Amino acid sequence: MTGDQREIRRKKRVLDYAEKIGNINTTCRRFGIARSTFYLWRDRYRELGEAGLSRRGPRTHNYPNKTPDEVIEKILHLRRTYHMGPIRIAWYLQRYHDIKTSDATVY
């Protein structure tokens, strides 16, 4: 039996126990899980069946305010080549490349 199958069986056992006794609070205390976790498992099980109880892999992170790679390269180039500090780099990028960054971003 794989770890994923074991995890599905454990979650199913929690859900079955809650249905049998009819008290979610007692079930969560007995199995040591948060009620929000229980409700998440229950909703996924109702929607997707046993497939909803399987472990989900890590999600890719999306950072919408991330500094573009080309700006990072310019900052690093200015720092390594001309040994400029954050304030001067921010000023230089704004004046000559029309790139607005804060000193904190450059730092």
Buried (B, 14 or more C-beta within 10 A) or exposed (E): EEEEEEEBEBBBEBBEBBEEEEEBEEBBEEBEBEEEEBEEBBEBBEEEEEEBBBEEEEEEEEEEEEEEEEBEEBBEEBBEEEEBEBEBBBBBBEEEEEBEBEEEBBE
